[in-house]
Amino acid sequence: MAGIVKETPFVKTFRLLPSPDGPFLPFTFVPGQFLNVAFMIGGARMNRSYSISSSPAQREYVDLTVRREPRGAVSRHIVDLLKVGETIEAGGPIGRFTFDGTEADSVVLISGGVGITPMMSITRYLTERSWPGEIFFIYQCRTPSDFIFAGEFAALERDNPKLRVTVAMSRPEGTDWKGPRGHLTKELLAQTVPNLAARRIHLCGPPSMMDATKAILAELGVPAERLKTEAFGAIKPAPAAPGTTAKPTAPATGPLVTFSKNSKSAKIHADQTVLELSEELGIGIEFSCRIGTCGVCKVKMTAGEVEMAVQDALGPDDKAGGVILACQAKPKVDVAVEA
């Protein structure tokens, strides 16, 4: 790691360099993708996913921007303890929340909180490429001190005449904020983006902010196929050691799940995922995002059938080979997985 920048009181950007084997990164990525990082914390291996905030045009480094979550073991470790010169294990890049300018002739980027990070990668890249399309960048945060990349966005606006930035502060009281106040509204979005329903829109932020914004966009007539989303939010904490957590009180009546590598089987509870059952049994399937986008929890299913609400991390080869996402997979019949 080559550098650390404090963006806000709770957010830092970490600049990662390639190994000494070469001057360039060993991978390429598309603006909007993320990396999976892994750390040993308290004797346990923990994985998390963080969006890349740098531009893919910069081949000598990659930036990850991380918010410290009060209950986030990994984010606290990263923000509080990581120092320049340390080595980080990272995998990827992964993700389909991408935009490189070839998909549409304009783009609307709506984000909240640390959901700004993939939008920064997209905006940096399009600006560096002198992309001719209009970029409507709409950001919501609490106070001016929470505005991640505030200084850089001022510079990007000067460099890119096609970039239009709108920032709304939900709690600006006691500050000299002169811009929009409160949460994003139907009126603000309609006034900010002419002909909004005809444009490609990317939305990323905390689940509550995204739900409210998606409802507004639907009211404004935005077709579902023009909206791409990625949720940012704290994941469930890792479970305690097997035998130390409270068991569900009602007996499981769902299909039988067999974890062949561990020689363990159990019936699943209603609406429970394969990952959640594996945690209950102490199987140890690795995970990161828990929302179906990172791919860390991929396992091969050798028998049965599951339903998955989100399959973003699965490619055609995965699906053809019986690979499932444990965090999304809910058995419809008895299943067996290699875990």
C-alpha positions in Angstrom: 0.0 0.0 0.0 1.5 3.3 -1.1 -0.7 6.0 0.4 -3.7 6.7 2.7 -5.9 9.8 2.3 -8.4 10.9 4.9 -11.5 11.9 2.9 -13.9 12.6 5.8 -13.8 11.9 9.6 -15.0 8.3 8.8 -13.7 7.6 5.3 -10.3 6.9 3.9 -8.9 6.1 0.5 -6.2 3.5 0.3 -3.8 3.4 -2.8 -2.6 0.0 -3.7 0.4 -0.7 -5.9 1.2 -3.8 -7.9 3.7 -6.3 -6.6 7.4 -5.6 -7.3 7.3 -7.9 -10.3 6.1 -5.1 -12.6 5.1 -1.4 -12.8 1.5 -2.0 -13.8 -1.5 -3.7 -12.2 -1.9 -7.4 -13.0 -5.5 -6.8 -14.0 -7.7 -4.3 -15.9 -11.1 -3.3 -14.8 -14.2 -1.4 -15.9 -15.4 1.8 -14.1 -17.9 0.7 -11.4 -16.3 -2.7 -10.5 -15.0 -3.7 -7.0 -12.3 -5.8 -5.4 -12.7 -8.5 -2.8 -10.2 -8.1 0.1 -9.3 -10.6 2.8 -7.8 -10.1 6.3 -7.1 -12.3 9.2 -8.8 -10.7 12.2 -9.0 -12.3 15.6 -7.9 -15.6 14.2 -10.6 -15.6 11.5 -10.4 -15.0 7.8 -12.8 -12.2 6.8 -13.7 -11.1 3.3 -15.3 -7.9 2.2 -16.0 -6.1 -1.1 -15.0 -2.5 -1.8 -15.6 -0.5 -4.9 -12.7 0.9 -6.8 -12.7 4.7 -6.8 -9.8 5.3 -9.2 -10.0 5.3 -13.0 -9.0 2.3 -15.0 -6.9 4.6 -17.1 -4.4 4.7 -14.2 -2.6 1.4 -14.6 0.1 2.0 -11.9 -2.3 1.9 -8.9 -5.8 1.2 -7.7 -7.7 3.1 -5.0 -10.2 1.7 -2.6 -12.3 4.1 -0.6 -13.6 2.7 2.7 -16.0 4.0 5.3 -15.5 3.0 8.9 -18.6 1.2 10.1 -19.0 1.1 13.9 -19.9 -2.6 13.9 -17.8 -3.5 10.9 -14.9 -5.7 12.0 -13.1 -5.4 8.6 -13.8 -1.7 7.9 -12.6 -0.8 11.4 -9.5 -2.9 10.9 -8.8 -1.2 7.5 -9.5 2.4 8.6 -8.0 2.2 12.1 -5.0 0.0 11.7 -3.7 -0.3 8.1 -0.5 1.6 7.4 1.5 2.5 4.3 3.8 -0.3 3.3 1.5 -3.2 4.3 0.5 -5.9 1.9 -3.2 -6.6 1.2 -4.7 -9.7 -0.3 -7.2 -8.7 -3.0 -9.1 -10.6 -5.7 -11.1 -9.5 -8.7 -12.1 -7.2 -10.2 -15.8 -8.2 -10.1 -19.1 -6.5 -10.7 -21.6 -5.5 -13.4 -22.4 -2.1 -12.1 -20.3 -0.6 -14.8 -20.3 2.3 -17.3 -17.5 3.1 -19.7 -19.3 5.5 -22.1 -20.2 2.9 -24.8 -23.5 2.0 -23.3 -25.3 5.3 -23.7 -24.7 8.9 -24.9 -25.4 10.4 -21.4 -25.5 9.1 -17.9 -27.1 10.0 -14.6 -25.1 8.9 -11.5 -27.1 9.0 -8.3 -25.4 8.0 -5.0 -25.6 8.4 -1.3 -22.9 8.1 1.4 -20.0 5.9 0.4 -22.0 4.7 -2.6 -20.2 7.6 -4.3 -17.1 5.4 -4.8 -18.0 3.6 -8.0 -19.4 6.8 -9.4 -16.1 8.5 -8.8 -14.3 5.8 -10.8 -16.8 6.3 -13.7 -16.6 10.1 -13.6 -12.8 10.2 -13.4 -12.6 7.8 -16.4 -15.1 9.6 -18.6 -13.4 13.0 -17.8 -9.9 11.6 -18.6 -11.3 10.2 -21.9 -12.9 13.5 -22.8 -16.2 11.6 -23.2 -18.6 13.9 -25.1 -21.8 12.9 -23.2 -23.5 14.7 -20.4 -22.8 13.4 -16.9 -25.4 14.3 -14.3 -23.9 13.6 -10.9 -26.4 13.7 -8.0 -25.1 13.0 -4.5 -26.8 12.9 -1.1 -25.0 13.0 2.3 -25.6 14.3 5.8 -23.4 17.3 6.2 -20.6 19.1 4.3 -18.0 17.3 6.3 -19.4 14.0 5.0 -19.0 15.0 1.3 -16.5 12.5 0.1 -14.2 13.8 -2.7 -15.6 17.3 -2.3 -12.4 19.0 -3.4 -11.8 16.7 -6.4 -15.4 17.2 -7.7 -14.8 20.9 -7.8 -11.7 20.3 -9.9 -13.6 17.8 -12.1 -16.3 20.3 -12.8 -13.7 22.8 -13.9 -12.1 20.2 -16.2 -15.3 18.7 -17.7 -17.8 21.1 -19.1 -20.3 18.2 -19.6 -20.3 17.3 -15.8 -23.2 18.7 -13.8 -23.0 18.1 -10.1 -25.9 18.4 -7.6 -25.3 17.7 -3.9 -28.1 17.6 -1.3 -27.4 17.7 2.4 -29.9 16.0 4.7 -28.6 17.6 7.9 -26.9 20.9 7.0 -28.1 22.7 10.1 -25.3 24.8 11.7 -23.2 24.9 8.5 -23.0 27.5 5.7 -24.3 25.0 3.1 -26.0 26.9 0.2 -27.1 24.0 -1.9 -30.2 21.8 -1.8 -31.3 20.6 1.7 -33.1 17.4 2.7 -33.3 14.1 1.0 -33.6 13.7 -2.8 -37.1 14.5 -4.0 -39.1 14.1 -7.2 -38.9 17.8 -7.8 -35.2 18.0 -7.4 -34.5 15.1 -9.7 -36.9 16.4 -12.4 -35.4 19.9 -12.2 -31.8 18.6 -12.2 -32.0 16.2 -15.2 -33.9 17.2 -18.3 -35.8 14.3 -19.9 -34.8 12.0 -17.0 -36.9 9.1 -18.1 -35.0 8.7 -21.4 -31.5 8.5 -19.8 -29.4 5.7 -18.4 -29.3 5.9 -14.6 -26.9 4.3 -12.1 -28.0 4.3 -8.4 -25.8 3.3 -5.5 -26.1 3.9 -1.8 -27.6 2.7 1.5 -30.7 0.4 1.0 -33.1 2.9 2.5 -31.9 5.7 0.3 -32.0 3.5 -2.8 -35.6 2.3 -2.0 -36.8 5.9 -1.7 -35.0 6.9 -4.9 -36.3 4.0 -6.9 -39.8 4.9 -5.9 -39.3 8.4 -7.1 -37.8 7.3 -10.4 -40.7 5.0 -11.0 -43.1 8.0 -10.4 -41.1 10.0 -13.0 -41.6 7.2 -15.5 -38.1 5.8 -15.6 -38.3 2.3 -17.2 -36.7 -0.5 -15.2 -34.3 -1.4 -18.0 -32.7 2.0 -17.8 -31.8 1.8 -14.1 -28.8 -0.1 -12.8 -28.4 -0.4 -9.0 -25.9 -1.5 -6.5 -26.6 -1.6 -2.8 -24.1 -0.4 -0.1 -24.8 -1.3 3.5 -23.4 -3.1 6.5 -23.6 -6.9 6.1 -24.6 -9.2 8.9 -21.9 -9.9 11.4 -20.0 -13.2 11.2 -21.5 -15.9 13.4 -20.0 -17.0 16.6 -18.4 -20.4 16.9 -20.7 -23.4 16.4 -22.7 -24.3 19.5 -22.5 -20.8 21.0 -25.4 -19.1 19.2 -29.1 -19.5 19.9 -30.8 -22.1 17.6 -34.1 -21.3 15.9 -36.9 -22.3 18.2 -39.2 -23.7 15.5 -38.0 -27.0 13.9 -36.8 -26.9 10.4 -39.3 -28.3 7.9 -37.7 -27.4 4.6 -35.6 -29.4 2.1 -32.6 -31.3 3.3 -29.2 -29.7 2.6 -26.1 -31.9 2.5 -22.6 -30.3 2.7 -20.6 -33.1 1.2 -17.1 -32.0 2.2 -18.0 -31.6 5.8 -20.3 -34.7 5.9 -23.1 -32.6 7.5 -26.8 -32.5 6.6 -29.7 -30.6 8.0 -33.2 -29.5 7.0 -33.4 -25.8 6.2 -35.8 -23.2 7.8 -38.3 -21.3 5.7 -36.7 -18.4 3.8 -33.2 -19.5 5.0 -30.3 -19.4 2.5 -27.7 -22.1 2.1 -25.1 -19.7 3.5 -27.2 -19.0 6.7 -27.6 -22.8 7.3 -23.9 -23.3 6.7 -23.2 -20.7 9.4 -25.6 -22.5 11.8 -23.7 -25.7 11.2 -20.2 -24.2 11.3 -19.4 -25.1 7.7 -17.2 -22.1 7.0 -18.3 -21.0 3.5 -16.5 -17.7 2.8 -18.6 -14.7 2.0 -18.4 -10.9 1.6 -21.3 -8.8 0.3 -24.2 -11.1 1.0 -26.2 -9.5 -1.7 -25.2 -11.7 -4.7 -22.7 -9.5 -6.4 -19.2 -10.3 -5.1 -19.0 -14.1 -5.9 -17.0 -15.0 -2.8 -19.7 -17.5 -1.6 -19.8 -19.5 -4.8 -20.2 -23.2 -4.2 -20.9 -26.1 -6.6 -24.3 -27.7 -6.3 -24.2 -31.4 -7.2 -27.8 -32.2 -6.7 -31.1 -30.5 -6.3 -32.6 -27.1 -7.3 -32.5 -23.6 -5.7 -33.9 -20.2 -6.4 -31.7 -17.1 -6.3 -33.1 -13.6 -6.2 -29.8 -12.1 -7.4 -27.2 -13.9 -9.6 -25.0 -11.0 -10.7 -21.8 -12.7 -9.7 -22.5 -15.8 -11.8 -21.3 -16.1 -15.3 -22.5 -18.4 -18.0 -19.8 -21.0 -17.2 -20.8 -20.9 -13.5 -24.5 -21.5 -14.3 -23.6 -24.3 -16.7 -21.4 -26.0 -14.1 -24.0 -26.0 -11.3 -22.3 -23.2 -9.3 -24.6 -21.3 -7.0 -24.3 -18.3 -4.7 -24.8 -19.6 -1.1 -25.9 -16.2 0.1 -28.8 -16.2 -2.3 -29.6 -19.9 -2.8 -32.9 -21.0 -1.2 -33.5 -24.8 -1.8 -36.7 -25.8 -3.6 -35.9 -29.5 -3.1 -33.2 -31.5 -1.3 -29.8 -30.3 -2.4 -26.2 -31.2 -2.0 -23.3 -28.8 -2.3 -19.5 -29.2 -2.2 -18.8 -27.3 1.0 
